[in-house]
């Protein structure tokens, strides 16, 4: 809209209405275009949100699949280790038989009674075996124990017999599953060749390991609602299988039906790997991991059902989609509100046009002289009152220059002011206007620079103040009255000064007023700082200011005092050394500000004695110096200690190799010697006690090495997800077999895997269980309970015993190295120290509380979710 004055009201009104109609149409069209843009923007945001949700959930699905893969790999690794240990124990028994029979085979046929006794002994040592038998070089079974009595059996057609006879491999031969010819049982065969002194093949000794033993090893593994774990032997024949949904039937044992994905994975990675496939036996899709057991043909396969481990991901996906729908709903609602706001804005534009028409009418009818000028100084619009104030008609002033009525400014000054006025700046000033009749009137002008549709205009309101000037003269009569009021206010100020002096005299801080080198006012607190009895002793020039200042600070204080008194410094803070009346030196701090006193330029200030504070700061500085020296000495001692620790670690590595290896060799030799002796033989009992002593020495050595090597290390712990059941099985396996049955495990937690270093946690749990068994009465039960804790978030292992409990005097140092009770239990006081250090490395803790009615409960807190 361009501001132009029309000479006729009718013409101006028609133009205004046309411009208003154009603005209204423009507002409506703009609202429509904005609505379409908003619709496309909503569609674009919806596509972006859908893409972000899809990408996020796809990445989340990959994380779920990776965790499932790691869990299955941990399970198959643990079970493969357990099966390998089982096979190694069986092979050890077969080797003992082969070694005992080798001299007899060289001399001829061995004594049948002796062979049967030897087989019976090994069968008793290996209760997991169904039978153990010996076949001669032609494949005829000559001797055997277990599995019932049988007629003549030939095994020369069996795979294990051919491999033992022709293979020439140093290790055992493992074959199966196969059905026994006596009881038609499914077994896995472990065999070793028999050779005489010349190395000639003399037959085989083999053991039948019932498939139920493998099924027992699978019982403790939790694979969810539809998970499955399988053990397969030669040619991938099914040995054992466990699945919550479809347990393996006896008809499936020996089945070689496997998925194509498993065959391809084994061809690419024979020892271990993973794949995703639908299991051939039940058609359920799982993520599977497999691992070969040592050098044997046995393969362990574990699978987690996709529906199980992706259930949480699907729930997460539904929540994300719901959240995205909510966001899109909020966006749609916001867009609707915005569209309504734009529609309202269009209606507002129409209202503004109508309001502009009303303002134009008000402008012409205003009481003050309203007028609008452009940058050139020409009149754009005016009110009727402005024309009347100057004595003109409206048509006479239309488009004229401001020089027509401005009487107090030259043309150049008028042009300069119109060039420099600022948009938005409100100004007030006086001026003189020339009326049409030549009379000069005084006016007050209020102006405001505005920009309307690109035009920079100056809106002015002029008011005739000639009458007001006359009234101003009337106000002069009141001047005398005002001067009287000023005198009264001065007197009140003097009374306030008196009250200030009274307040200063009661203050505990030194207050002074200094005029040049003397004091015009001090309070009693100021006088007391310098050893004077009262303030009056220091006034009237009795004490000069420079006599209270130490010589070394005198020049500095005098210069600063001069600058404050003369007003060069508005306010200052100054610290200096003062001299008391008795010559004592004190540290003072002053805050001073200039004032105008009746006696001339002065300074008023506050004075504080900070002697005690400064002495304390000096003492603190000296203490810091001592602390720095002590820290340097401590660092030197720490360097020496690190060198000693490195030497100790080297010694421990030598000790672990030179001591532990001979002990393991001695234990193996004793086990070999024990296998050839009857159980009631005195030598066998002595060998058993020797083995127990060696086991105790090895356990103590493990604790010592853990305490000094692993636990003393400053390297951060690298915990990994590990199976809780496997940890418990390994810890129980480390205990004495005679005491292992006394431990009862109660798992009250649904947690199956936890973040930990399984090697360190195995040592800690073994130490606590070993102590509980050692201090409990013979035959008493020890309970290992696994529970969850919400505060703090942790997995808790509770070990309860029925021993004598912990004495109060031992409780504060129970977990310190070397702390031991008064009970006659062998040990060195390292075990519980190792337990505490292991839990600290995991970010957890260990504590103990009394058990009812007697005994103790040790709790190992393993944090989770960090």
MODABEL-V485786 format. One record per residue. RES is the residue in one letter. PHI is phi as a letter, one per 20 degrees, with the letter a starting at -180 (NA if undefined). BURIAL is 1 if it has 9 or more other C-alpha atoms within 8 Angstrom, else 0. D_CENTER is the distance of its C-alpha to the mean C-alpha in Angstrom with 2 decimals. Layout:
# MODABEL-V485786
<<RES,PHI,BURIAL,D_CENTER> <RES,PHI,BURIAL,D_CENTER>>
This chain:
# MODABEL-V485786
<<X,NA,0,61.12> <X,e,0,63.49> <X,e,0,65.18> <X,c,0,68.94> <X,f,1,71.73> <X,e,0,74.24> <X,f,0,77.81> <X,c,0,78.23> <X,f,0,76.09> <X,f,0,76.68> <X,f,1,75.50> <X,f,1,72.34> <X,f,0,71.56> <X,f,0,71.96> <X,f,0,69.69> <X,f,1,67.01> <X,f,0,67.13> <X,f,0,66.93> <X,f,1,63.92> <X,f,1,62.23> <X,f,0,62.89> <X,f,0,61.42> <X,f,1,58.22> <X,f,1,57.90> <X,f,0,58.32> <X,f,0,55.75> <X,f,1,53.18> <X,f,1,53.75> <X,f,0,53.48> <X,f,0,50.27> <X,f,1,48.70> <X,f,0,49.62> <X,f,0,48.15> <X,f,1,44.87> <X,f,1,44.67> <X,f,0,45.06> <X,f,0,42.41> <X,f,1,40.01> <X,f,0,40.81> <X,f,0,40.05> <X,f,0,36.79> <X,f,1,35.74> <X,f,0,36.70> <X,f,0,34.70> <X,f,0,31.52> <X,f,1,32.10> <X,f,0,32.41> <X,f,0,29.24> <X,f,1,27.21> <X,f,1,28.81> <X,f,0,28.04> <X,f,0,24.34> <X,f,1,24.05> <X,f,0,26.07> <X,f,0,24.13> <X,f,0,20.74> <X,f,1,22.18> <X,f,0,23.95> <X,f,0,20.83> <X,f,1,19.22> <X,f,1,22.47> <X,f,0,22.23> <X,f,0,18.88> <X,f,1,20.61> <X,f,1,23.64> <X,f,0,21.81> <X,f,0,20.22> <X,f,1,23.73> <X,f,1,25.30> <X,f,0,23.17> <X,f,1,23.99> <X,f,1,27.68> <X,f,1,27.85> <X,f,1,26.50> <X,f,1,29.10> <X,f,1,32.00> <X,f,1,31.18> <X,f,1,31.28> <X,f,1,34.44> <X,f,1,36.09> <X,f,1,35.59> <X,f,1,37.10> <X,f,1,40.04> <X,f,1,40.67> <X,f,0,40.84> <X,f,0,43.27> <X,f,1,45.42> <X,f,0,45.43> <X,f,1,46.71> <X,f,1,49.44> <X,f,1,50.34> <X,f,0,50.58> <X,f,1,53.16> <X,f,1,55.07> <X,f,1,55.14> <X,f,1,56.58> <X,f,1,59.31> <X,f,1,60.06> <X,f,0,60.33> <X,f,0,62.61> <X,e,1,64.86> <X,g,1,65.21> <X,f,1,68.18> <X,f,1,69.95> <X,f,1,69.56> <X,f,1,71.24> <X,e,0,74.19> <X,q,0,74.56> <X,f,0,73.46> <X,f,1,71.20> <X,f,0,72.27> <X,f,0,71.25> <X,f,0,70.68> <X,f,0,68.48> <X,f,1,66.45> <X,f,1,66.03> <X,f,0,64.95> <X,f,1,62.42> <X,f,1,60.98> <X,f,1,60.89> <X,f,1,59.03> <X,f,1,56.32> <X,f,1,56.10> <X,f,0,55.55> <X,f,0,52.78> <X,c,1,51.10> <X,f,0,51.29> <X,f,0,49.12> <X,e,1,52.12> <X,e,1,54.69> <X,b,1,57.42> <X,c,1,58.24> <X,c,1,61.35> <X,c,1,63.41> <X,d,1,65.36> <X,e,1,68.01> <X,f,1,68.32> <X,e,0,69.98> <X,n,1,67.19> <X,e,1,69.04> <X,f,1,66.99> <X,d,0,68.93> <X,c,1,66.68> <X,a,1,63.84> <X,c,1,62.02> <X,n,1,60.15> <X,n,0,60.38> <X,n,0,63.92> <X,f,0,67.27> <X,b,0,68.16> <X,f,0,71.16> <X,f,0,71.30> <X,c,0,68.13> <X,d,1,67.74> <X,c,1,64.37> <X,f,1,65.64> <X,e,0,64.44> <X,f,0,60.87> <X,f,0,58.22> <X,f,1,57.01> <X,f,1,60.62> <X,f,1,61.15> <X,f,1,57.90> <X,f,1,58.68> <X,f,1,62.24> <X,d,0,61.67> <X,f,0,58.10> <X,m,0,58.44> <X,e,0,54.67> <X,f,0,53.62> <X,e,0,51.08> <X,f,1,51.67> <X,d,1,52.68> <X,d,1,50.49> <X,b,1,51.92> <X,p,1,51.59> <X,f,1,51.18> <X,b,1,54.91> <X,e,0,57.24> <X,f,1,59.30> <X,e,0,63.02> <X,e,0,63.74> <X,d,0,61.33> <X,l,0,59.89> <X,e,1,56.35> <X,e,1,53.49> <X,c,1,52.39> <X,d,1,50.65> <X,e,1,53.03> <X,d,1,52.15> <X,c,1,55.25> <X,c,1,56.51> <X,f,1,59.86> <X,d,1,62.59> <X,c,1,64.51> <X,e,1,67.46> <X,f,1,67.85> <X,e,0,69.01> <X,n,0,65.87> <X,f,0,67.83> <X,f,1,66.08> <X,c,1,67.27> <X,p,1,65.13> <X,c,1,61.64> <X,d,1,59.87> <X,c,1,57.31> <X,c,1,55.12> <X,e,1,54.30> <X,e,1,50.68> <X,f,1,50.68> <X,f,1,48.13> <X,f,0,47.19> <X,f,1,45.49> <X,f,1,43.09> <X,f,1,42.62> <X,f,0,41.67> <X,f,1,38.95> <X,e,1,37.43> <X,f,0,37.50> <X,e,0,34.24> <X,e,0,32.06> <X,d,0,30.34> <X,d,1,30.22> <X,n,1,29.84> <X,f,0,32.70> <X,c,1,34.24> <X,f,1,32.94> <X,b,1,35.57> <X,c,1,36.06> <X,c,1,39.29> <X,d,1,41.19> <X,c,1,43.88> <X,d,1,46.56> <X,g,1,49.26> <X,l,0,49.52> <X,m,1,46.37> <X,f,1,48.45> <X,f,1,46.51> <X,e,1,46.31> <X,b,1,43.91> <X,b,1,41.56> <X,c,1,39.29> <X,b,1,38.04> <X,f,1,37.36> <X,e,0,39.18> <X,b,0,42.20> <X,f,0,42.93> <X,f,1,45.17> <X,e,0,48.89> <X,f,0,51.43> <X,f,0,53.00> <X,e,0,49.93> <X,f,1,49.89> <X,n,1,51.07> <X,f,0,50.19> <X,d,0,49.28> <X,f,0,48.03> <X,c,1,44.68> <X,f,1,42.90> <X,f,0,43.69> <X,f,1,40.03> <X,f,1,40.03> <X,f,1,43.25> <X,f,0,41.92> <X,f,1,38.68> <X,f,1,40.79> <X,f,0,43.14> <X,e,0,40.39> <X,c,0,38.31> <X,f,1,40.56> <X,e,0,38.24> <X,a,1,34.93> <X,r,1,33.25> <X,b,1,32.01> <X,a,1,33.40> <X,d,1,33.40> <X,a,1,36.74> <X,e,1,38.72> <X,f,1,40.03> <X,f,0,43.81> <X,f,0,44.45> <X,c,0,42.79> <X,m,0,41.79> <X,e,0,38.09> <X,f,1,35.62> <X,b,1,32.96> <X,e,1,30.61> <X,d,1,32.29> <X,c,1,31.76> <X,c,1,34.76> <X,b,1,35.61> <X,e,1,39.04> <X,e,1,39.88> <X,l,0,40.96> <X,e,0,44.24> <X,e,0,45.46> <X,f,1,45.97> <X,f,1,43.63> <X,c,1,40.55> <X,d,1,37.69> <X,c,1,36.19> <X,c,1,33.29> <X,c,1,32.30> <X,d,1,29.84> <X,f,1,31.40> <X,g,1,30.01> <X,f,0,30.50> <X,f,1,28.36> <X,e,1,25.16> <X,e,1,25.44> <X,f,0,26.12> <X,f,0,22.51> <X,f,1,22.39> <X,f,0,25.68> <X,f,0,24.51> <X,f,0,21.49> <X,f,1,24.07> <X,f,0,26.33> <X,f,0,23.68> <X,f,1,22.87> <X,f,1,26.63> <X,f,0,27.16> <X,f,0,24.57> <X,f,1,26.28> <X,f,0,29.61> <X,f,0,28.54> <X,f,0,27.50> <X,f,1,30.83> <X,f,0,32.65> <X,f,0,31.25> <X,f,1,32.17> <X,f,1,35.62> <X,f,0,36.14> <X,f,0,35.11> <X,f,1,37.48> <X,f,0,40.23> <X,f,0,39.81> <X,f,0,39.86> <X,f,1,43.00> <X,f,0,44.60> <X,f,0,43.72> <X,f,1,45.43> <X,f,1,48.41> <X,f,0,48.52> <X,f,1,48.35> <X,f,1,51.40> <X,f,1,53.19> <X,f,0,52.26> <X,f,1,53.76> <X,f,1,56.95> <X,f,0,56.93> <X,f,0,56.48> <X,f,1,59.57> <X,f,1,61.54> <X,f,0,60.16> <X,f,0,61.32> <X,f,1,64.79> <X,f,0,64.82> <X,f,0,63.60> <X,f,0,66.44> <X,f,0,68.88> <X,f,0,67.42> <X,f,1,67.65> <X,f,1,71.34> <X,d,1,71.94> <X,f,1,69.89> <X,f,0,71.76> <X,f,1,70.41> <X,e,1,71.36> <X,e,1,68.40> <X,b,1,68.54> <X,c,1,66.26> <X,d,1,66.74> <X,e,1,65.39> <X,f,1,64.56> <X,e,0,68.23> <X,n,1,69.34> <X,e,1,71.11> <X,f,1,71.10> <X,e,1,69.02> <X,b,1,69.27> <X,b,1,70.79> <X,e,1,71.68> <X,f,1,75.27> <X,f,1,75.06> <X,f,1,74.29> <X,f,1,77.45> <X,f,1,79.43> <X,f,1,78.22> <X,e,1,79.64> <X,n,1,82.77> <X,d,1,82.11> <X,e,0,81.87> <X,g,0,78.61> <X,f,0,80.27> <X,f,0,81.59> <X,e,1,78.09> <X,f,1,76.36> <X,m,0,74.69> <X,f,0,76.41> <X,e,0,74.83> <X,f,1,73.64> <X,f,0,76.38> <X,f,0,78.84> <X,d,1,77.69> <X,e,1,75.65> <X,d,1,78.18> <X,d,0,76.24> <X,c,0,74.45> <X,f,0,75.83> <X,g,0,75.08> <X,f,0,72.85> <X,f,0,70.81> <X,f,1,70.48> <X,f,1,69.19> <X,f,0,66.69> <X,f,0,65.25> <X,f,1,64.86> <X,f,0,63.02> <X,e,0,60.51> <X,f,0,59.58> <X,e,0,55.82> <X,f,1,54.31> <X,n,0,52.83> <X,e,0,54.57> <X,e,0,56.71> <X,c,0,59.79> <X,c,0,62.68> <X,a,0,65.96> <X,e,0,69.66> <X,b,1,72.23> <X,c,1,75.92> <X,d,1,77.10> <X,d,1,80.56> <X,f,1,82.19> <X,f,0,84.59> <X,e,0,87.51> <X,n,0,86.37> <X,f,0,85.21> <X,e,1,82.03> <X,c,1,79.50> <X,e,1,76.40> <X,c,1,73.15> <X,d,1,69.49> <X,d,1,67.14> <X,d,1,63.48> <X,c,1,61.92> <X,b,1,58.63> <X,e,1,57.71> <X,c,1,56.29> <X,c,1,55.61> <X,c,1,56.77> <X,l,0,56.42> <X,n,0,56.60> <X,e,0,59.53> <X,e,1,59.04> <X,c,1,61.23> <X,d,1,62.09> <X,e,1,62.56> <X,c,1,65.02> <X,c,1,66.44> <X,d,1,69.69> <X,c,1,71.38> <X,f,1,74.88> <X,d,1,74.65> <X,f,1,78.30> <X,f,0,78.82> <X,f,0,75.76> <X,f,0,77.11> <X,f,0,80.18> <X,f,0,78.08> <X,f,0,76.32> <X,f,0,79.58> <X,f,0,79.86> <X,f,0,76.70> <X,f,0,78.29> <X,f,0,80.27> <X,e,0,77.22> <X,f,0,76.37> <X,g,0,78.35> <X,f,0,76.60> <X,f,0,73.22> <X,f,0,74.39> <X,f,0,75.34> <X,f,0,71.89> <X,f,0,70.43> <X,f,0,72.68> <X,f,0,71.51> <X,f,0,67.86> <X,f,0,68.71> <X,f,0,70.22> <X,f,0,67.14> <X,f,0,65.04> <X,f,0,67.35> <X,f,0,66.86> <X,f,0,63.10> <X,f,0,63.60> <X,f,0,65.54> <X,f,0,62.75> <X,f,0,60.26> <X,f,0,62.46> <X,f,0,62.63> <X,f,0,58.84> <X,f,1,58.47> <X,f,1,61.02> <X,e,0,58.94> <X,f,1,55.62> <X,e,0,54.14> <X,e,1,53.06> <X,f,1,55.76> <X,c,1,57.04> <X,b,1,59.64> <X,c,1,61.55> <X,d,1,62.84> <X,d,1,65.76> <X,l,0,66.27> <X,d,0,66.66> <X,c,1,67.36> <X,d,1,65.73> <X,e,1,67.05> <X,b,0,64.73> <X,b,1,62.61> <X,e,1,61.47> <X,f,1,61.99> <X,f,1,58.40> <X,f,1,58.98> <X,f,1,62.24> <X,f,1,60.69> <X,g,1,58.11> <X,d,1,61.08> <X,n,1,63.16> <X,e,1,65.61> <X,f,0,66.88> <X,b,1,66.82> <X,f,1,65.98> <X,f,0,69.65> <X,f,1,70.12> <X,d,1,67.99> <X,e,1,69.51> <X,l,0,72.60> <X,m,0,72.05> <X,f,0,72.22> <X,c,1,68.90> <X,e,1,67.89> <X,f,1,64.25> <X,f,0,64.45> <X,f,0,65.71> <X,e,1,62.37> <X,d,1,60.37> <X,f,1,60.02> <X,g,0,62.02> <X,f,0,59.03> <X,d,1,57.33> <X,f,1,60.53> <X,f,0,60.72> <X,f,0,57.07> <X,f,1,57.29> <X,f,1,60.69> <X,f,0,59.45> <X,f,0,56.39> <X,f,1,58.61> <X,f,1,61.11> <X,f,1,58.52> <X,f,1,57.16> <X,f,1,60.68> <X,e,1,61.80> <X,n,0,58.74> <X,f,0,57.26> <X,d,1,53.99> <X,f,0,52.93> <X,a,1,50.99> <X,b,1,49.93> <X,d,0,48.19> <X,c,0,50.04> <X,c,0,49.77> <X,b,1,52.87> <X,e,1,54.84> <X,d,1,57.54> <X,d,1,60.74> <X,f,1,61.76> <X,f,0,65.41> <X,e,0,65.60> <X,n,0,64.12> <X,f,0,60.63> <X,e,1,57.84> <X,c,1,54.87> <X,e,1,51.82> <X,c,1,51.91> <X,c,1,49.70> <X,c,1,51.34> <X,c,1,50.39> <X,c,1,53.38> <X,b,1,54.36> <X,f,1,57.73> <X,b,1,60.10> <X,d,0,63.68> <X,e,0,65.89> <X,f,0,69.56> <X,e,0,70.39> <X,p,0,68.55> <X,g,1,65.10> <X,b,1,62.96> <X,c,1,59.45> <X,d,1,57.80> <X,b,1,55.04> <X,d,1,53.06> <X,c,1,53.16> <X,c,1,50.72> <X,e,1,51.15> <X,d,1,47.92> <X,f,1,49.47> <X,f,0,47.33> <X,f,0,44.07> <X,f,1,45.05> <X,f,0,46.05> <X,f,0,42.68> <X,f,0,41.02> <X,f,0,43.32> <X,f,0,42.39> <X,f,0,38.67> <X,f,0,39.34> <X,f,0,41.29> <X,f,0,38.54> <X,f,0,36.06> <X,f,0,38.58> <X,f,0,38.88> <X,f,0,35.13> <X,f,0,34.92> <X,f,0,37.79> <X,f,0,36.25> <X,f,0,32.91> <X,f,0,34.99> <X,f,0,36.80> <X,f,0,33.61> <X,f,0,32.29> <X,f,0,35.64> <X,f,0,35.48> <X,f,0,31.96> <X,f,0,33.40> <X,f,0,36.27> <X,f,0,34.04> <X,f,0,32.01> <X,f,0,35.38> <X,f,0,36.41> <X,f,0,33.25> <X,f,0,33.91> <X,f,0,37.48> <X,f,0,36.42> <X,f,1,34.12> <X,f,0,37.08> <X,f,0,39.31> <X,f,1,36.98> <X,f,0,36.92> <X,f,0,40.72> <X,f,1,40.86> <X,f,1,38.76> <X,e,0,41.15> <X,e,0,44.43> <X,d,0,44.10> <X,f,1,41.94> <X,f,1,43.79> <X,g,0,47.23> <X,f,1,46.00> <X,f,0,44.82> <X,f,0,48.17> <X,f,0,50.04> <X,f,1,48.23> <X,f,0,49.15> <X,f,0,52.73> <X,f,1,53.01> <X,f,1,51.74> <X,f,1,54.41> <X,f,0,57.06> <X,f,1,56.09> <X,f,1,56.48> <X,e,0,60.21> <X,d,1,60.97> <X,f,0,61.80> <X,f,0,59.27> <X,e,0,61.84> <X,f,0,62.77> <X,f,0,62.17> <X,f,0,60.87> <X,f,1,58.26> <X,f,1,57.09> <X,f,0,56.91> <X,f,1,54.94> <X,f,1,52.48> <X,f,0,52.02> <X,f,0,51.57> <X,f,1,48.86> <X,f,0,47.05> <X,f,0,47.33> <X,f,1,46.00> <X,f,0,43.05> <X,f,0,42.33> <X,f,0,42.61> <X,f,1,40.24> <X,f,0,37.64> <X,f,1,38.02> <X,f,1,37.74> <X,g,0,34.50> <X,f,1,33.01> <X,f,1,34.35> <X,f,1,32.98> <X,f,1,29.52> <X,f,1,29.56> <X,e,1,30.89> <X,d,1,29.51> <X,f,0,26.24> <X,f,1,24.87> <X,e,0,26.10> <X,f,0,24.29> <X,e,0,21.64> <X,f,0,20.15> <X,f,0,16.59> <X,f,0,16.76> <X,d,0,16.49> <X,f,0,16.19> <X,c,0,17.55> <X,f,1,18.53> <X,c,1,21.85> <X,f,1,24.46> <X,f,1,24.72> <X,f,1,28.47> <X,f,1,28.99> <X,g,1,27.35> <X,f,1,29.77> <X,f,0,32.73> <X,f,1,32.15> <X,f,1,31.87> <X,f,1,35.03> <X,f,1,36.78> <X,f,0,36.38> <X,e,1,38.36> <X,f,0,42.11> <X,f,0,43.63> <X,f,0,45.99> <X,d,1,43.23> <X,f,1,40.73> <X,f,0,42.48> <X,f,1,41.88> <X,e,1,38.14> <X,d,1,37.35> <X,d,0,33.98> <X,c,0,32.65> <X,e,0,29.63> <X,d,0,28.55> <X,d,0,25.22> <X,f,0,25.06> <X,f,0,22.25> <X,d,0,23.83> <X,c,1,21.15> <X,b,1,18.30> <X,e,1,15.93> <X,a,1,17.98> <X,e,1,20.41> <X,f,0,23.50> <X,f,0,25.91> <X,f,0,24.52> <X,f,1,24.00> <X,f,1,27.58> <X,f,1,28.95> <X,f,1,27.20> <X,f,1,28.41> <X,f,1,31.81> <X,f,1,32.27> <X,f,1,31.61> <X,f,1,33.91> <X,f,1,36.50> <X,f,0,36.63> <X,f,1,36.98> <X,f,1,39.86> <X,f,0,41.50> <X,e,1,41.60> <X,e,1,42.57> <X,f,1,46.29> <X,g,0,47.74> <X,n,0,47.19> <X,f,0,44.61> <X,e,1,41.67> <X,d,1,38.03> <X,d,1,35.40> <X,d,1,32.00> <X,d,1,29.94> <X,d,1,26.55> <X,c,1,24.78> <X,e,1,21.48> <X,c,1,19.70> <X,e,0,17.84> <X,c,0,17.15> <X,f,0,15.38> <X,f,1,14.28> <X,b,1,16.24> <X,d,1,19.35> <X,d,1,22.18> <X,d,1,25.29> <X,d,1,28.20> <X,d,1,31.36> <X,d,1,34.38> <X,c,1,37.66> <X,d,1,41.09> <X,e,1,41.80> <X,f,1,42.92> <X,n,1,39.46> <X,d,1,37.90> <X,f,0,40.21> <X,f,0,38.96> <X,f,0,39.90> <X,e,1,37.68> <X,g,0,34.59> <X,f,0,33.08> <X,d,0,33.28> <X,f,1,32.96> <X,e,1,30.04> <X,e,1,31.50> <X,f,0,33.15> <X,n,0,36.84> <X,f,1,36.71> <X,b,0,39.23> <X,e,0,41.22> <X,e,0,44.98> <X,f,0,45.34> <X,e,0,47.20> <X,d,0,44.40> <X,f,0,44.12> <X,q,0,41.02> <X,c,0,39.62> <X,m,1,36.82> <X,d,1,34.03> <X,g,1,32.68> <X,f,1,30.63> <X,f,1,29.39> <X,f,1,28.08> <X,g,1,26.45> <X,f,1,24.56> <X,f,1,23.43> <X,f,1,22.28> <X,f,1,20.13> <X,f,1,18.67> <X,f,1,17.79> <X,e,1,15.91> <X,n,0,14.02> <X,d,1,16.57> <X,b,1,20.02> <X,c,1,23.66> <X,b,0,26.13> <X,b,0,29.69> <X,b,0,31.81> <X,f,1,35.48> <X,d,1,36.70> <X,d,0,39.57> <X,e,0,42.46> <X,b,1,41.75> <X,o,1,39.29> <X,b,1,35.59> <X,c,1,32.30> <X,e,1,29.52> <X,c,1,25.99> <X,d,1,23.31> <X,e,1,19.78> <X,d,1,17.60> <X,f,1,13.95> <X,c,1,12.82> <X,m,0,10.05> <X,e,0,7.23>>
